[in-house]
Amino acid sequence: MFKANKNYLNLQGSYLFSTIAKKVAAYQEAHPDADIIRLGIGDVTQPLVPEIIKTLHEGVDEMAHKETFHGYSPDLGYEFLRSAIAEEYRQRGCQVSDNEIFVSDGAKSDSGNIQEIFSEDSRVAVCDPVYPVYVDSNVMAGRSGAYDQAAGRYKNFIYMPCTEANNFTPEFPKENPDIIYLCYPNNPTGMAITKERLQDWVDYANKIGAVIIYDAAYEAYITEDSCPHSIYECEGARTCAIEIRSFSKNAGFTGVRLGFTVVPEELKDADGVCMHDLWARRHGTKFNGAPYIVQKAGAAVYTPEGKQQIREQVGYYQKNASAIYNGLKDAGYTVYGGVNAPYIWLKTPDNLTSWEFFDRLLHEVNIVGTPGSGFGPSGEHFFRLTAFGSYENTVRAIDRIKNW
Ligand SMILES: *Cc1c(COP(=O)(O)O)cnc(C)c1O
C-alpha cells in the first residue's frame, strides 16, 4: 500500500488569511452598507506599466510567426534577461555573472524549492515573525521535528525573534544553524537591514559555515542609502549567500510570474560540493523555463523607459506607505516599517492582542489589516497594514483611524 509523505501532516493549518476572509464576510453580511477598506492585501493593485504591456504584445506577436516563434526557453533563462540582470548587479558594485542567475517563475517557488539542494539533516534558522514559505517547505522536507502547540514553534527549527528591542533585526542564535533565511526589506515588519548589520551576518555565516538564503523581493522599496539592495554588496557574500529576487513587487508581475535566484560559483558545502551545479541540475530537471513572452517583458524592466515607469509605480505605493506611517504616528500609534517597504507594522494600542485589534478595526472603522501573530509568536501585539491599496482608499482609511 502506498504511503503519503507524513511530513505534510506536520504542517500547521494556514488559518490566517482564511480566518480573515471569514470574519470580513460575516461582518459584511451583517452590515451590507459598511464601506470596508482593505489594507491587508499582499498583492499589487496597479496595472502593468505601458513599457511592459508594449513588450508583452510584441512577444505575443513574435509567437505568431514561424521565424520568431519561441518554444522551450533555455533551462536557466534567456541570455538577454540574465545579462540585463547581471548588468544591474554590476552597476550596484556587486560581482554577479550571467551564468550565476537562474530565471524562474517567481520568488515563492524558489524560496520554497531551494532547500532541496541541502542535506536533510540541516538545522534551519528562521526569523519570527516570518514569511511562511521558508518554514513550511522545510516541514515538508522533514527538517522541522514536532510542532509545539503551546510555543507555536517546531522543535528542530531555530527561531530568531525580530522585536522592538533588536529593531527587528535578529541576534545570532545560540545554536549554530546550517541554513539561515533572511528577508530584507522584511515582510511582514516592513523593516530594512543596514549594510553594516548584514555584513555582520555574512561574516557570521562564513565563520560558522552556514548558508544565508536572502529574499530581497522588496529591494525596490529601499529609500535609505544605509540599506543594501543586495546581499552581494557585502564582502564575502559569494561564499555564503544565495539571493532570491522577484518581479512581483517592483514591476507588478504577481499575475505574470517571473523571478530569479543567484547562486555564486564559490558557494561550496563542507565537502567542497558546488551548490551552483546542484541548483542548475535541480532547475534543469524540474523546471522547463519561464515563458519567452514573460522573460522578454522582464528584460523591459531594465530598459530606461521601463525603469522610469516602474520607479513611478513603486513611488505610488511608497506614497501610500508614508501616508499610513505618518498618519498613524500623528494619531499616537507606535509604528515601524513603511520607509523601505510597502508594509507598516504597528504596535496594537492598550496591549490588545493582534486579533482583538483586528476585530475592533473591522467593526468600529471598517478597515481590514493582518494580525501580526499570524506570522509567528513574536508578531503578537503587532498588526500589518499594506501600501498596495489605492491612494484614495489609503487616505480615507487613515482619516478614519485618526478620528476613531
Ligand atoms: C511577495 C513575496 C515574494 C514574491 O513572490 P513571487 O512568487 O515572486 O510573486 C517573495 N518573498 C516574500 C517575502 C514576499 O512577500
The ligand as a Tripos MOL2 file, in Angstrom:
@<TRIPOS>MOLECULE
LIG
   15    15     1     0     0
SMALL
NO_CHARGES

@<TRIPOS>ATOM
      1 C1          5.6020   38.6620   -2.3060 C.3       1 LIG1
      2 C2          6.8030   37.9710   -1.7820 C.ar      1 LIG1
      3 C3          7.5970   37.2290   -2.6320 C.ar      1 LIG1
      4 C4          7.2970   37.2240   -4.1140 C.3       1 LIG1
      5 O1          6.8860   36.0370   -4.5980 O.3       1 LIG1
      6 P1          6.5980   35.8060   -6.1490 P.3       1 LIG1
      7 O2          6.4110   34.3350   -6.1740 O.co2     1 LIG1
      8 O3          7.7820   36.2600   -6.9280 O.co2     1 LIG1
      9 O4          5.3590   36.5730   -6.5180 O.co2     1 LIG1
     10 C5          8.7180   36.5920   -2.1280 C.ar      1 LIG1
     11 N1          9.0650   36.7120   -0.8290 N.ar      1 LIG1
     12 C6          8.3330   37.4530    0.0070 C.ar      1 LIG1
     13 C7          8.7680   37.6000    1.4060 C.3       1 LIG1
     14 C8          7.1660   38.0830   -0.4370 C.ar      1 LIG1
     15 O5          6.4420   38.8040    0.4010 O.3       1 LIG1
@<TRIPOS>BOND
     1     1     2 1
     2     2     3 ar
     3     2    14 ar
     4     3     4 1
     5     3    10 ar
     6     4     5 1
     7     5     6 1
     8     6     7 2
     9     6     8 1
    10     6     9 1
    11    10    11 ar
    12    11    12 ar
    13    12    13 1
    14    12    14 ar
    15    14    15 1
@<TRIPOS>SUBSTRUCTURE
     1 LIG1         1 GROUP 0 **** ****
